[in-house]
Amino acid sequence: MKLKSRYSIIVFLIIISLLVTACSNQSSGTTDSNEQEDNTSSTEQKITLNAFSEPSSIDPALIDNQVAGNIANQLFEGLVRIDENGEAAPGVAEDWTISDDGTVYTFNLNPDAKWSNGDPVTAEDFVYSWERTLLPEVAAPLGSNLFFIKNGASYNEGTITDPSKLGLKAIDEHTLEVTLERPTPFFLGLTAFFTLLPINKEVAESNPEWASNAATFVSNGPFKLKSWKHDQELVLVPNEHYWAKDLVKLDEINYVMVSDQNTEFSMFKSGELDVASQIPNTIKSKMIQDGTAQTLPSASLSYLRFNHENDIMKNANIRKALSMALNRELLTEKVTKGGEIPAYAFIPFGLSSGDGEFRKLTGNNLYKDNNPDKAKELLEKGLEEIGESELPTITLLFYTSDIYNQLAQAMQEMWKQNLGVEVELKTMERKVFVDNVKGGQYQIAIYSTGADYDDAQNLMGQFTTGDVYNYSRISIPEYDALMEKADKELNLEKRAQYMVQAEKVLLEKMAIAPLYYRTQVYLQQDNLKNVHRFTIQAVDYREAYVE
Amino acid sequence: MKRFLFQRTISVIITIWVIITLTFFLMHAIPGDPFTNESRVPEQVISNLKAHYGLDQPLIIQYFNYLKGVITFDFGPSITSDTRDVNELILDSFPVSALLGFQALVIATVFGILLGITAAVNHSGLGDYVSMLLAILGISVPSFILATLLINVFALKLEWLPVATWGTWQHTVLPSIALALGPMAYMARLTRSSILEVIDSDYVQTAIAKGVTGSRLIFKHILRNALIPIVTILGPIAAGILTGSFVIEQIFGIPGLGKYFVQSITDRDYPVILGTAVFYSSILVFFMILVDIAYGIIDPRIKLTRRES
């Protein structure tokens, strides 16, 4: 007994003393940036952002996602920049002329534009960068953004091997001439997209590994790469050779790599992050409503894909019935809860038609939903057409994610209540799901799609007959004809109208059933000002500052 | 000893070859490839990418190419990261996981054994119930719940420590604790049961009869024998904990190796899947050998049988 009690006291004391020592020195160790700032007279121009995970690359040609694109957008500068109104403004190019037939662009480069190593940015750099991006062996994941350039696609395919056949020419050191396959109204804005950012020819030729670490990294944008600890952080500092360096206010942008959304949110709350863009779903809608979280259209949507080669789904009335039985307002308000907008059309908000914003031309009300009686009528009609007395069980395919799991269950319930239809749910891992959809192994699938460049054509092309991305096997001759007209039309207003009509045709037949437009939701510390955000184009911190 | 090590080396090589072969064919059997995603990428770009990484060759050729690489300790490029190959990736991230794991291992072992002793010495008393309650909690509370709790209390409410990321020793405190709790609870229970077993043995009773008491009795007579089961489980636990934890690294944004075990499979990053599998099995096998050697040092009975022969 004596032994027991004495021993317990010793153990207890050891544990207590360890805990005390562990906690005692810590308050001095961590610095709260806000506390520090009160002591200094001027505000520290330093921000911390989240890159979520290690970027696979920040070499513009090799980037395949928006997050790495955001980083590249601070490091590099393209021919044009997108200003806060979404218009093309001078970047490396001071000005430009476009030929009357819309296929030849001549860019006059700013002689003051320089690389972070002091070299001037030349037309040759652009020719080199874009040729390289199109080279098959470089395997640029978003190389198709350069297929608008004459012979770009053939060169990337390897059917043309002579780079002089490409529509790229350096007339002199500061004049670049680009010839396109066909008139492409959105090409000017596309030159600001991260895949089209230039790299330094000399640096890239002398060291193929130049983009792998900070010591050899050369860029031409407002910022340059100071350090890169893989999987941990990237640090950007102002590029003293940048032609408009006076506009740059920040002294440091620090990108950390935190993939967990709750952690990101906690870091934002503690002031360790200046921007957070993954708010936990439980509090997202509340924060959007009370204005703490900002929203922005994201030019992407989630929709139901129907397999038009399936005996049941090829019937337009059955598709319409399924779409009409859903209540999209309820789905976005009660299920997804992330500021999504119910979609009563296909092209998302914030996407251009080439003649202003597409949705402004035609509104967001091309069809109605949440009408059980009408839906049942349509279903009866459809069943008659395919010669069935009742609808066989159909399967809804989706990939495993919290949102889609809940969304699928809610839709299953709506179909049961409003149509009396049993829909089986089948979920699988993301890549397996994509494989199934591409192979046509599905009846209905929840799918999402987003625009790569600011033009509705980018999302509409995939539903034309025989298009490689037409995983729904849709074939509507009327739609094809309208899209072909739009492709050939030089007059932007007419071109936009063809696309508006095409969208109507697509939805009259309910070839797909749009669900909701997605939004970018983000939190930003109150003292961070002048950050420019866009629907498609990457975020711009060039003129941002801390108040 | 030499003969023992030689035999073990041969069996290790065979084991790892079997693991490589199984992993290789299993991962290629999963549908999808590194370039499967929903975005609209032209077929020609995909075939360029596949050619770039040699994925367009027949599977058996890829397999032999990979084995050739392994013999020269070259695990190939990472497909998801253009900046590093698999060797660099493991060299960069393993030290981080190992440091974190080592701290967690120390916490788990020290506190686990202390709790176990407390429980055993106060058998069926208050100390026993309190220690075992802690142990049950440690086993049943998932590490991500604990991690979230720690962040909320120590980083957000008290502001003693940073929420996440990596860099200073302060960044290591919370993840180490979160990582240590599970193994600690496991060791506490194991220590308790093996001490209770040893306490009744003849030589301990003899020692007590001779008047040995207190810490001398516990540490010299009881613990040495009671430690054997703990050493046995320490091998696999150490291998697991040192190579990082997916959950903890994700929550605390730590640049460790743990996340690659899961992430590489999601990404179908074949070279990284194989590289991490080979690396983990090597570490595991290494610790198993250490455990075998440690038996001989700790257990006097093993030495005894040697002397008799």
Interface residues (C-beta under 8 A of the other chain):
Chain A: L3 K4 R6 Y7 S8 I10 V11 I14 I15 A22 C23 Q26 S27 G29 T30 D32 E54 S56 S57 D59 L62 P136 E137 V138 A139 A140 P141 L142 G143 S144 F147 A153 N156 E157 A211 S212 N213 K229 H230 D231 Q232 E233 V256 M257 V258 S259 D260 N262 T263 S266 M267 K269 S270 E272 E429 R430 K431 V432 V434 D435 N436 Y447 S448 T449 G450 D452 Q462 V468 Y469
Chain B: I30 P31 G32 D33 F35 T36 N37 E38 S39 R40 V41 P42 E43 Q44 V45 N48 L49 A51 H52 T80 S81 D82 T83 R84 E88 L89 D92 S93 F111 L114 I117 T118 V121 N122 G125 G127 T148 I151 N152 A155 L156 E159 W160 L161 P162 V163 A164 T165 W166 G167 T168 W169 Q170 V173 T213 G214 S215 L217 I218 Q250 I251 F252 G253 P255 G256 K259 T266 R268
